[in-house]
C-alpha cells in the first residue's frame, strides 16, 4: 500500500511540514512575483467580461493546462473513497474566494485589490496555528509577518490615493483574502492524502458549473467581447496563474511548511506594482526600496532557524 493510500485510510493523517530549502524558497518567490500580476490582469479582463464569465473562462484554460499535464505525467484522476466530500469543501471555499475577488476587483482599483488580497498570509498563519501540527505561531514568526506586511504597505500605499474606490469592493477583496488563507491550509491538509494534480483537476472541474450558472443567471445581457488585451489577460490568469502557479504551489504545499513559505508571498504586491506600472500606468516610486528592505527582513525573520 502506498504512502498516500495509507494516509487516505487514516482519520487523522500525519501532516508533512519540512523546512523549505533554497530551491523551494526561490521557486516560491518566483510564484509570488507571477501572482503579483493577477489583480491587474483581472482588472484588464473585467473591461471586456463580467466577473463570473471571466472566472469561468479563466479556469477552463487552467483546467486544460493542469489536466493535460496530469495526463502527461500519468497521474490517475479517478476519485477514490472519501475524496469527494473533502473536494466539495475545498471547492466551496474556492468558489467563494473567486466570487469575492472578481466582484471586489470590479468595484475597486487594481492597487487596492492587490493590497487587500495579500492579507491572506495572516489568515493562513492563523488557521495553520490551530489545524496543522508544527505550524504554531511564534513571536519571531509573528514579528516577521508584521514587518513584511509593513513593507508591503509602504510599497503600495503611494499608489492607493488616485481614483475613486468602493468600500464594498475593498471589503469583498479582504474577505477573499480570508477565504484564500483558509484554502491554503485546507489544501495543505488534503494533499497529504489526495494527489495534488487530482485535487486541482477536481476542484476546478466542480467549480466551473457554478461560475457558468451564476453568469447565465446574473450577467445575462452584460456586454462581452474578446479583445487583444482581454485575451492576453485570460491567458495570463488561466495559463500562468491557474495553470502553472496552481500546479507548482499545490505540489509545494504537499511537502513543505505552509506558514514559512506563505510569508514569501508578501512579495507579491511588489511585482503587482511593477505590473500595474507596465499595463495600467501606475507610477514606480522610491518607496519600493524601503518596502523591499522590510519585506526581505520579514522573510528572514520567518525563515530563521533556531
C-alpha positions in Angstrom: 0.0 0.0 0.0 1.4 3.4 -1.0 2.0 6.3 1.4 -0.9 8.3 0.1 -3.2 5.3 0.1 -2.3 4.5 3.7 -2.8 8.2 4.7 -6.1 8.3 3.0 -7.4 5.5 5.2 -6.4 7.2 8.4 -8.9 9.6 10.0 -6.0 11.8 11.2 -3.2 11.8 8.7 0.3 12.9 9.6 1.0 16.3 8.0 4.4 16.7 6.4 5.9 20.2 7.0 9.5 20.0 6.1 11.8 23.1 6.3 12.0 24.8 2.9 15.4 24.7 1.3 16.9 27.3 -1.1 15.4 26.0 -4.3 11.9 25.8 -2.9 12.2 29.3 -1.5 13.4 30.6 -4.9 10.5 28.8 -6.6 8.1 30.3 -4.1 9.5 33.8 -4.7 9.0 33.2 -8.5 5.4 32.2 -7.9 5.0 35.3 -5.7 6.3 37.5 -8.5 4.0 35.9 -11.1 1.0 36.1 -8.7 1.5 39.9 -8.5 0.1 40.2 -12.0 -3.2 38.5 -11.1 -5.2 41.5 -9.8 -4.0 43.8 -12.7 -4.9 41.1 -15.2 -8.3 40.6 -13.6 -8.9 44.3 -13.9 -7.9 44.3 -17.5 -10.2 41.2 -18.2 -13.1 42.9 -16.4 -13.1 45.6 -19.1 -14.5 43.1 -21.6 -16.1 40.4 -19.4 -18.3 40.4 -16.3 -16.8 38.8 -13.1 -18.3 35.3 -13.3 -17.9 34.9 -17.1 -14.2 35.9 -16.6 -13.8 33.3 -13.8 -15.4 30.6 -16.0 -13.1 31.3 -19.0 -10.0 31.6 -16.8 -10.5 28.3 -15.1 -11.4 26.5 -18.3 -7.9 27.5 -19.5 -6.4 26.5 -16.2 -8.1 23.1 -16.3 -6.8 22.4 -19.8 -3.3 23.1 -18.6 -3.5 21.1 -15.4 -5.5 18.2 -16.9 -3.1 18.0 -19.8 0.0 18.0 -17.5 -1.6 15.4 -15.3 -2.3 13.0 -18.2 1.3 13.6 -19.5 2.6 12.6 -16.1 0.4 9.6 -15.9 -1.5 10.7 -12.8 -4.8 8.9 -12.2 -7.7 11.4 -12.0 -10.3 8.9 -10.8 -11.9 9.7 -7.4 -11.2 7.3 -4.5 -13.3 6.5 -1.5 -13.9 9.5 0.8 -12.3 12.1 -1.5 -15.5 13.7 -2.9 -16.8 15.3 0.4 -13.3 16.8 1.0 -13.1 18.1 -2.5 -16.6 19.6 -2.3 -15.5 21.5 0.9 -12.4 22.9 -0.9 -14.4 23.7 -4.0 -16.9 25.7 -1.9 -14.1 27.7 -0.3 -12.5 28.3 -3.7 -15.8 29.5 -5.3 -16.5 31.9 -2.5 -12.9 33.3 -2.7 -13.1 33.9 -6.5 -16.6 35.4 -6.3 -15.4 37.9 -3.7 -12.1 38.6 -5.6 -13.6 39.2 -9.1 -16.6 41.2 -7.8 -14.5 43.2 -5.4 -11.8 44.0 -8.0 -14.6 45.2 -10.3 -15.7 47.7 -7.6 -12.3 48.9 -6.6 -8.9 49.7 -8.1 -6.3 47.1 -9.0 -3.9 48.6 -6.5 -6.3 48.4 -3.6 -7.3 44.9 -4.7 -3.6 43.9 -4.6 -3.1 45.0 -1.0 -6.3 43.6 0.4 -6.0 40.2 -1.2 -2.5 39.9 0.3 -3.7 39.9 3.8 -4.2 36.2 3.3 -0.9 35.1 4.9 -2.2 36.4 8.2 -5.2 34.1 7.8 -3.0 31.2 6.7 -0.8 31.5 9.7 -3.8 31.8 12.0 -5.6 28.8 10.6 -2.4 26.8 10.4 -1.7 27.6 14.1 -4.9 25.7 15.1 -5.1 22.9 12.4 -1.6 22.0 11.3 0.8 20.3 13.7 4.2 22.1 14.0 2.8 25.3 12.5 2.4 27.2 15.8 2.7 31.0 15.8 5.9 32.1 17.5 7.0 35.6 18.5 9.6 35.7 15.8 7.3 34.4 13.1 4.6 36.9 14.1 7.1 39.7 14.1 8.3 38.6 10.6 4.8 38.7 9.3 4.2 42.2 10.7 7.5 43.5 9.3 6.8 42.0 5.9 3.3 43.4 5.7 4.6 46.8 6.8 7.0 46.7 3.8 4.1 45.8 1.5 2.0 48.7 2.8 4.9 51.2 2.5 5.4 50.0 -1.1 1.8 50.2 -2.4 0.4 53.0 -0.2 1.5 55.8 -2.6 -0.4 54.1 -5.4 -3.7 53.9 -3.4 -4.5 57.6 -3.4 -5.6 58.1 -7.0 -9.1 57.3 -8.3 -12.3 56.5 -6.6 -12.8 53.3 -4.8 -15.8 51.4 -3.5 -15.7 50.4 0.2 -17.8 47.3 -0.7 -15.2 46.3 -3.2 -12.4 46.7 -0.6 -14.4 44.6 1.9 -15.1 41.9 -0.7 -11.4 41.5 -1.6 -10.5 41.5 2.1 -13.0 38.6 2.6 -11.5 36.9 -0.4 -8.1 37.1 1.3 -9.6 35.3 4.3 -11.0 32.5 2.1 -7.6 32.3 0.3 -5.8 31.8 3.6 -8.3 29.1 4.6 -7.9 27.4 1.2 -4.1 27.3 1.6 -4.5 25.4 4.9 -7.2 23.1 3.7 -5.2 22.3 0.6 -2.2 21.6 2.8 -4.2 19.1 4.7 -5.9 17.4 1.7 -2.7 16.9 -0.4 -1.4 14.6 2.3 -4.0 12.0 1.1 -5.0 13.2 -2.4 -2.5 13.7 -5.3 -2.0 17.4 -5.9 -2.8 17.2 -9.6 -6.0 15.2 -9.0 -7.1 17.7 -6.3 -6.6 20.6 -8.7 -8.4 19.0 -11.6 -11.4 18.1 -9.5 -11.9 21.3 -7.6 -11.6 23.3 -10.8 -14.0 21.0 -12.6 -16.5 21.1 -9.8 -16.3 24.9 -9.7 -16.9 25.6 -13.4 -20.7 24.7 -13.5 -21.2 27.2 -10.6 -19.5 30.1 -12.5 -21.4 29.2 -15.6 -24.7 29.1 -13.8 -24.1 32.4 -12.0 -23.1 34.1 -15.2 -26.2 32.9 -17.0 -28.4 34.0 -14.1 -26.8 37.3 -13.1 -24.9 38.5 -16.1 -27.2 37.8 -19.0 -27.2 40.8 -21.3 -23.9 42.2 -20.0 -21.6 43.1 -22.8 -18.8 40.6 -23.6 -16.1 40.9 -26.2 -12.7 39.2 -26.8 -10.1 41.9 -27.5 -6.3 41.5 -27.6 -5.9 42.9 -24.1 -8.6 40.7 -22.6 -7.3 37.6 -24.4 -3.8 38.3 -23.0 -5.3 38.8 -19.5 -7.2 35.5 -19.8 -4.1 33.6 -21.0 -2.2 35.0 -18.0 -4.9 34.3 -15.4 -5.6 30.8 -16.9 -2.3 29.5 -18.2 0.2 31.2 -15.9 -1.7 31.6 -12.6 -4.5 28.9 -12.7 -2.2 26.5 -14.6 1.5 26.7 -13.8 1.3 28.6 -10.4 -1.5 26.3 -9.1 0.4 23.2 -10.1 3.7 24.4 -8.5 2.2 25.8 -5.3 -0.1 22.8 -4.6 2.9 20.5 -5.1 5.0 22.6 -2.7 2.2 22.5 -0.1 2.2 18.7 -0.2 5.6 18.6 1.5 6.8 21.9 2.9 5.9 24.2 5.8 2.9 26.3 4.8 3.3 29.2 7.2 7.0 29.6 6.5 6.5 29.7 2.7 3.3 31.7 2.5 5.1 34.8 4.0 7.2 34.9 0.9 4.0 35.9 -0.9 4.1 39.2 0.9 6.5 40.0 -2.1 3.5 39.6 -4.4 2.5 43.3 -4.2 6.0 44.3 -5.2 5.6 42.7 -8.5 2.0 43.9 -8.6 3.3 47.4 -8.6 5.5 46.6 -11.5 2.7 45.0 -13.5 0.4 48.0 -12.7 3.1 50.3 -14.0 3.6 48.3 -17.2 0.0 47.7 -18.0 -2.1 50.2 -16.1 0.2 53.2 -16.0 0.8 53.3 -12.2 3.9 55.2 -11.2 7.0 53.5 -9.8 8.4 55.3 -6.7 11.4 55.2 -4.4 9.2 53.8 -1.7 9.8 50.4 -3.4 13.3 50.4 -1.9 12.1 50.8 1.7 9.3 48.3 1.2 11.7 45.8 -0.4 14.0 46.0 2.6 11.2 45.4 5.1 9.8 42.5 3.1 13.3 40.9 2.9 13.6 41.4 6.7 10.3 39.7 7.3 11.3 36.8 5.1 14.5 36.4 7.1 12.7 36.5 10.4 10.1 33.9 9.4 12.6 31.5 7.9 15.3 31.9 10.6 16.3 28.6 12.2 16.7 28.3 15.9 
